[in-house]
């Protein structure tokens, strides 16, 4: 029987007879249709060939089938839409799976989404989120971030995250605190250090966070307004220390309400994912975070994917 390789650059055909074979499926989670580059030339889009090379180290590959959409994620997301009544009435639907309510990324992402919701750009997008937490934490979270309470659901574990194959972060068996500290140091969370540094150095490619009228208050001991950044560093871009100040403010809120925001320390490393669906609930964009402070593929403009895909 002739066997044709459809996924990779190799096109060798082979005939086999009287050989017992087994088949298995590789779930790439993310789209791989563009990952057809040549691994030997150092291509950055050689994901399919790299996967084949790794598998070949352990077994003899006799054939590869075509790339197909398994619909596993779509099926499960449709179940979530039904279970949590995430029906919506708009053209697009964004479903965000956050980690713990008290995760740095959860706070920052929710605040950015709230700003987006308040903007006219959100008129064609329903935005829903699921986080690990409880009702008390949810109420405090929504009050602080401004994220709509009716659009946020809380769950008591990460089973949904596991079903959707969202990264649970580092786990060396020593508990959530140790795992989280390892990720904060940049181990298996490669974008974290870069993002921390950006918080202090600023970014000419990002928008400013604080307006002149915004009030920053740390424990009623240090108080200043957003105009401080204007006088020291100008305006119209993300100024040095501005993002770090913003994140410090979020962190203080988390620390002061730790027991309400952190349901269980073991979920501290749990990462997030975003799914953008069209009016037929087909996934048109998805992103899986692997890093602390990495809830978007483009952190300098974390919600760019919405304007790029919702046209």
N, C-alpha and C positions, 0 to 999 in steps of 0.2 A: 504494500500500500504506500503510495507516495506521500511524503510528509513535507509540508511547506512551512517555513518560518516567516511569520507575518509581522512580528513585532520589531525585529531587529534588522540591522543593516545586512547581516549575512543572509544569503538566499539559497544555501545549499539544500538540495533535496536528497532524501535517503529512503531506501526501501529496506524494510525489516520483515523477517518471517520467523515464526516459532520462538519469539522472544517475549517473555512475560514483562509487562510494563505497568507502571502506576502513574496516575495523573494527580496534580494538585493545582490549586488556584492561588495566585499572589494578589492580595488586596493592597493596592498602593495608596489607598485613602484619597490622595490628591490626584488630579488629572495628570496623565503621563503621555498624552498624545504628541506633545512637543519634545519629549525627551528621546530623540532619535539620533543624537550626535554620535561621533566616533570617539570611543574612549581612548584609543591609542594616540589621538592627536591632542588630548587634554581638553576636549570639549566640555563646556560647563552645562551642556544639555544632553548628557549621555546617560541619563538615569536608567533607561531600559538595558543598555549594554552593561552598565555597572552591576545591575541586579543579576543579569545572566552570568557575569564573571564570578560573582560571589557564590551563587548556587552551584556553578560548575566545579567549585572546589570540593564539593561534598558528594555530588551525584553526576551521572552522565545524562545530559539533556538530549533527548532524542527528537523533541519537537516543541514548538511554541505555538499557541493559538493566538487569535487576534485579540486586541484590546477591546474590552467591553465594559459597559457601565453596569455594575452589579445591582444598582438600585437599593442596596442595603441601607445606605444613609437616607435616601429619599423616603423609603418605606418607614424607617424609624422616626424621621422628622414629621412625617404625616401623622404618625401615631401621637407624637408630642403635641402637634397642633390640635388634634382632637381632644386629647386628655386634658390639656391646659386651656382649651378654648382660645387658642391663638389664631382665630379665624381672620380677623381684620377685614377691612373693606377697600384697601388701597391696592394699587397696581403691584407693588413689591412688598416683600415681607422679610425683615431681618430677624433672625433668631440667634441670640448670643448665649452660649454656655459659659458662664463665669465659674471661677473656682469658689473659694470661700468668699462670703460677703466682705470679710476683712482683709482680703488680698489687695496689695497695692494696685494691681492691674484692674481689679473690679471697680475700685473707687474712681480711678482715672478714666477708664473706659466709660463708666456710667455718666460721669460729669460731661464728657465730650458728647455722648449721645444725647444727653439732656439739652445741651446747647444746640445740637443739630435739630432736635425735635422742635425747639423754639424758633428755628429758622424756617423760612418758607421752603427750603430745599426738601423738607421732610413731608411735604404734602402728598407725595406719592408713595410713601414708605411707612408701613406699620412696623414698629420696633418692639420686640419682646425679649425678655431675658430670663434665664434660670440660674440660680446661684445656690450654693450649699450654705444653709443657715436655718434660722427659725423666724417666727413672726416678729418678735421683739427686735431682732437684728434687722429684719427687713424694714420695719417702720423707721428705725433710726437711720438706716442706709438711705432710704428714699428722702427723708427729711434733709439730710446733709447734702446728698448729691443732686437732689431735684428730679431724680428719675421717677417716672409715674408709677405709683404703687400698684395700680391695676395691671401694669404691663410686666411686673416682676413676680416670678414664682420662686419659692424656696423649697429645696429638697434636703433630706437629712444625710445623704451620702453621695458618692460619686458613681453610682450605678449607671446613670444616664451617660455620663462622660465615658465610661468604659464601653458602653454599647456603641457609642459613636467613635471609639478609638482615639479619644483625646488624650494627649500626654498627661500622665499622672506625675511627671517630674522625676527628680532623683529619688531613689529609694535604696539605701544601703542597709536597711534593717535596724537603724538606730533611732527611729522616731522622726516625726515631722519637723521638729525644731532643727535637728542636725541636718536633715535633708535640705531644708530651706536655706540654712546658712551656707551649705555647700553651693547651692545654686546662686546665692547672692554674691559669692566669691567668683562666679563666672564658670564654675565647673559644670559641664553639660548644660550650660545656660549662657551661650557664647555672646549674646548681644547685650547682656545685662551691664557689664562694666562700661561698654561704649555708651549705653543709654544713661548711666549714672553720670559719666563725665560730661555728656551733653547738657545735663541738667545744670552743671556749674559753668560751663564755657559759653552756653547759649548756642543759637543756631540761626543763621541768616536765612535759611530756607523754611523756617517755621514761623507761625504767627505768634504775636505777643499774647500773654495770658491775662494779665491784669490791666484793667483800665485805670485812669488816673484817680477815679473815685473809689475803687475797691479798697476795703480796709483789711489789713493783715494783722492778726492778733494772736500772739503766742503766750498762753497762760496769763493774759493781762499784764505781762511783764515787758514784752516787746511789742510795740504797736507802731505801725506806719501805714501809709497809703500807697497805692499803686504808682502814684506820681514819683515816688522815690526812684523807681527804675527809669523813668523818663529823664529825670534830672541827671542821673549817673551814667546812663548808657544809651539814651535816645529812645526812639519808639519805632513801631512798624515791623518789628521782628522779635524773635524770642531772645530776650536779653540775658546776659550772664547772671546766674543765680536765680533767675525767675522761675524756671521749672523746678529747681531744687527747693525753692521756697514753697511752691505750690504742693509738691510732694510731701514736704515736711508737715504742712498743714493737714494733709490727708492722714499722714502717719500718726499725728497727735490725736486725731479723732479716733483712730483705730485703737491706739493704746489706752485711751481713756475709757473705751467701751469694749475692751478685749473680749470679755465673756459673752457679750451679746453678738459680736461680729464673728468670733472664731468658735464655730460649733464643736470642732474637734481638731486638735493640733496635727493629727495624722494627714489631714487634707491640705496643709499649708503649701506643699509643692504642686498641688493640682493646677494644671494650666487650663486655658480657655480655648474656645473655638467660635468662629462666626460663620453663619450660613445665610446667604442672600438668595431668596426664592422669587420667581416671577409669579404672575397671576394664576399660573397652572401648578404652582408649588413645585416647579422644577428648579433644582439648584443651579444657579448661574454664577455663583462665586462662593468659595469657602476658604477659610484660613484657619490653620491649627497652630496655636502658640506652643513653643517649646522652651521659652525663656521667661524669666522674671522681667517685667517691664518690656514685654515683647508681644502685646496683645494684637498688634497690627504688623503687617509686612512692611509698612512705611511709617515708622514712628514719628518722623518729622511732619507728617500730615496723616494721622491715623485713620481718618474717615474718608480718605480720598477714594477708596474702593466704592463707596456709595454713589458719589457723583460720576465716577467712571463707568459704572455698570447700570445705573438707573437713568436711562435716557428715553 
